[in-house]
């Protein structure tokens, strides 16, 4: 029931460095597309002052997330909830922060639109939204590995693909979120910190 994926094991410590700087403590963070639940377990253990609401669109991921929660015993690790970001029905009406890793390139563009629509709705002024994953940047040469990954994604589903950072920033601005920080991460990924205005 408990899933273990290699990517969260590799990137969690690097992401945590940023989250410790930008997440409100105490505060409530909603994680969109929690997947296996490994990030939630790692981050709640490292940041006991942050309540963490994991969510996922895939119903088969929810038992895995909760298995990690039960094993950790962390009080700030909340039960997993179903979330379809493309709808306006979210499991909570307010959060201090939002975190989403590796979702918008393996989902239709509507999910990116819904992610920021939801962030704009549930975050108060000053709240943060943190995104992690690969992006295409107009002024930065795209790594060969990311170009190949993009081709692979689009061959699996034409609605998927690594997103253009400028387009993502435009969507965020429309929903009242400004890009505050861009951090280069290992394996040609970025961590983006948006602030709710």
Residue pairs with C-beta under 8 A, 6 or more apart in sequence:
1 63
1 64
1 67
2 36
2 37
2 64
2 67
2 68
2 71
3 35
3 36
3 37
3 61
3 64
4 36
4 38
5 35
5 36
5 38
7 102
8 35
8 36
8 38
8 39
8 42
8 101
9 38
10 186
10 187
11 101
11 132
11 185
11 186
11 187
11 189
12 38
12 39
12 42
12 43
13 42
14 185
14 186
14 191
15 39
15 43
15 101
15 132
15 185
15 191
16 42
16 43
16 46
16 47
18 130
18 183
18 191
18 193
19 43
19 47
19 99
19 130
20 46
20 47
22 97
22 128
22 130
22 181
22 193
23 29
23 47
23 50
23 96
23 97
23 99
23 128
23 130
24 50
24 96
24 97
24 127
24 128
25 47
25 49
25 50
26 49
26 50
26 51
27 49
27 50
27 51
27 96
27 97
28 50
28 51
28 53
28 92
28 94
28 95
28 96
28 97
29 50
29 51
29 52
29 53
29 95
29 96
29 97
29 98
29 99
30 53
30 55
30 90
30 91
30 92
30 95
30 97
30 98
30 99
30 122
31 39
31 40
31 52
31 53
31 54
31 55
31 98
31 99
31 100
32 55
32 83
32 85
32 98
32 99
32 100
32 103
32 115
32 118
33 55
33 56
33 57
33 85
33 100
33 101
33 102
33 103
33 107
34 40
34 54
34 55
34 56
34 61
34 65
34 80
35 56
35 61
35 64
35 65
35 101
35 102
36 61
36 64
36 65
36 68
37 54
37 61
37 64
37 65
37 66
37 67
37 68
37 69
37 80
38 68
39 99
39 101
40 52
40 54
40 65
40 68
40 69
40 77
41 68
41 69
41 71
41 72
41 74
41 77
43 50
43 52
43 99
44 50
44 52
44 72
44 74
44 76
44 77
45 72
45 74
47 76
48 74
48 76
49 76
50 76
50 97
51 76
51 78
52 76
52 77
52 78
53 78
53 81
53 91
53 92
53 95
54 65
54 69
54 77
54 78
54 80
54 81
55 80
55 81
55 82
55 83
55 91
56 62
56 65
56 80
56 82
56 83
57 82
57 83
57 84
57 85
59 82
61 80
62 80
62 81
62 82
65 80
66 79
66 80
68 77
69 77
69 78
69 79
69 80
81 91
82 91
83 90
83 91
84 114
85 111
85 114
85 115
85 118
86 108
86 110
86 111
86 113
86 114
87 114
88 117
88 118
88 121
90 118
90 121
90 122
92 122
93 122
94 122
94 123
94 124
95 122
95 123
95 127
96 123
96 124
96 127
96 128
97 123
97 127
97 128
97 129
97 130
98 115
98 118
98 119
98 122
98 123
98 127
98 128
98 129
98 130
99 129
99 130
99 132
100 115
100 129
100 130
100 131
100 132
101 131
101 132
101 133
102 132
102 133
103 111
103 115
103 133
104 111
104 112
104 115
104 131
104 133
104 163
104 168
105 133
105 134
105 150
105 153
105 160
105 161
105 162
105 163
106 153
106 160
107 159
107 160
108 159
108 160
109 159
109 163
112 163
112 168
112 171
113 171
116 129
116 171
116 172
116 174
116 175
116 177
117 175
119 127
119 129
119 172
119 175
119 177
119 194
119 196
120 175
120 176
120 177
120 196
123 129
123 177
123 196
124 196
125 196
125 197
126 195
126 196
127 195
127 196
128 180
128 193
128 194
128 195
128 196
129 172
129 177
129 193
129 194
129 196
130 191
130 192
130 193
130 194
131 168
131 190
131 191
131 192
131 194
132 185
132 189
132 190
132 191
132 192
133 189
133 190
134 146
134 149
134 162
134 188
134 189
134 190
135 162
135 163
135 164
135 165
135 168
135 190
135 192
136 142
136 146
136 150
136 162
136 163
136 164
136 165
137 164
137 165
137 166
138 164
138 165
138 166
143 188
145 187
145 188
146 162
146 188
149 162
150 161
150 162
153 160
153 161
153 162
154 160
154 161
165 190
165 192
168 192
169 179
172 178
172 179
172 194
176 196
176 197
177 194
177 195
177 196
177 197
178 194
178 195
178 197
179 192
179 193
179 194
180 193
180 194
180 195
181 191
181 192
181 193
182 190
182 191
182 192
182 193
183 190
183 191
183 192
183 193
184 190
185 191
